Amino acid sequence: MGTARIVFDRWDGRYAARMTDVRSSAVRDLFAAASRPDMISFAGGMPDLGGVPTEAVAAAARDAVLYEGATALQYGSSEGRPALRATIVELMAEIGVRLPADDIIVTAGAQQGLDLLAKVFLDPGDVVIAEGPTYVGALQAFSAYQPDVVCVEMDHGGMRIDLLEVELARLGPRGAKFIYTIPNFQNPAGVTLLPERRRRLLELAREYDIPVIEDDPYGRLRFEGGHVKPLRALDDDVIYLGTFSKIFAPGLRLGWMTAPHPILAKVLLAKQAADLCGSAYAQVTAERYFAGTRWRRVLQGLTRTYAERRDAMLSALEEHFPAEVSWTHPEGGFFVWAEMPEFLDANTLLAEAVEHGVTFVPGSAFYPDGRGRNCMRLAFCYAEPAAIEAGIRRLAEVIEDRLGLYRAFITAGALPAVEGGAA
Ligand SMILES: Cc1ncc(COP(=O)(O)O)c(C=O)c1O
């Protein structure tokens, strides 16, 4: 998937300027390395499909063609099929958001929602506020529209609203085109935005008249603690992105967006230009899969599996990682974020880790400006508990090696330089 093999591009100089800053996703680039059979991958946030009942999906897909082929194989409406939107209405009600089907459009995953929102909102130089670090796919989608992404730091309670307030005061009313947030089990940090911070964020967004985009792919994968109401449940003006990728299967490429009608109308125009309409076949298959109750048991099973893997990762980190490294304790989702001492660079560590048979994504992938070099995202969703233990042990050895070098420096009275040459 990466562009690494391109050595000479004879079309260089003819591409639109907006593609200049669009970087290949580091996560997708790692897929190649991760496919080695002995590799333990903490890199991609790939859902575990082992728990998804393939025969039930096959039956849904077959029946979609056999009984609804005339519509499933035809072009459909750009908004998405009414039956799937009715399913989404029910899913949203279960997380505390009541809304009519007309307020929803079906998208090709939440990723398409991000791209369409960037397309309708962003001109070059516009300011976008996001958490720092933030979802690499959002950075990639936004970057084609050349915004200035301002990252607001997080702590264990999610985005630091005190720092958001400072940024908003600096930028002034309507000073940003939107605030992008992943409040539940954030990708990549794994932290969840505290309820009181959710309320304050919305107050500030109103005060400064800035739309809020809530991206919530992991909200239903909670292992502990009570459900926290989504921002959209607290404010009808919030733009909400949902997806079937983590509760069903990412291969169907199905997600949804709810937003105030004027915004949805613009997004729909952008979607028509992008793909005319989503796959009716995928939608009918999902409708049939979600028509029964089995998906609930499947989701419970998936959540249990991810919880076990989270536990395996946290105890392995506790046991093997050096004391100089700290990490987050996610209550759900897919990711742990680990922070090493500032003088270590996860990018250079990665090459060694790959040699030791383990991958992760270096933290700088999740910032627009190269910050996060001493951090790493560790996805616990994909590897089995025993592999997680082995992988963390391998990674700990690599980090220990580096730290050993620096400890020797410090003992000798020399201050370690930041890896990679930066001061
Ligand atoms: C925060 C976040 N947003 C959006 C997406 C994209 O999801 P989808 O498969 O629905 O396009 C992901 C996928 O990992 C994600 O982590």
The ligand as an SDF file (V2000), in Angstrom:
LIG
                    3D

 16 16  0  0  0  0  0  0  0  0999 V2000
  -11.0750    6.8840   15.2600 C   0  0  0  0  0  0  0  0  0  0  0  0
  -11.4340    6.1850   13.9880 C   0  0  0  0  0  0  0  0  0  0  0  0
  -12.2290    6.8000   13.1180 N   0  0  0  0  0  0  0  0  0  0  0  0
  -12.5860    6.2140   11.9670 C   0  0  0  0  0  0  0  0  0  0  0  0
  -12.1040    4.9710   11.6210 C   0  0  0  0  0  0  0  0  0  0  0  0
  -12.4920    4.3890   10.3010 C   0  0  0  0  0  0  0  0  0  0  0  0
  -13.4130    3.3840   10.4410 O   0  0  0  0  0  0  0  0  0  0  0  0
  -14.2320    2.7840    9.2570 P   0  0  0  0  0  0  0  0  0  0  0  0
  -13.7840    1.3870    9.0860 O   0  0  0  0  0  0  0  0  0  0  0  0
  -15.6480    2.8930    9.7070 O   0  0  0  0  0  0  0  0  0  0  0  0
  -13.9880    3.6180    8.0480 O   0  0  0  0  0  0  0  0  0  0  0  0
  -11.2640    4.2870   12.4880 C   0  0  0  0  0  0  0  0  0  0  0  0
  -10.7180    2.9760   12.1310 C   0  0  0  0  0  0  0  0  0  0  0  0
   -9.8550    2.4280   12.7310 O   0  0  0  0  0  0  0  0  0  0  0  0
  -10.9080    4.9180   13.7100 C   0  0  0  0  0  0  0  0  0  0  0  0
  -10.1020    4.3310   14.6040 O   0  0  0  0  0  0  0  0  0  0  0  0
  1  2  1  0
  2  3  1  0
  2 15  2  0
  3  4  2  0
  4  5  1  0
  5  6  1  0
  5 12  2  0
  6  7  1  0
  7  8  1  0
  8  9  2  0
  8 10  1  0
  8 11  1  0
 12 13  1  0
 12 15  1  0
 13 14  2  0
 15 16  1  0
M  END
$$$$
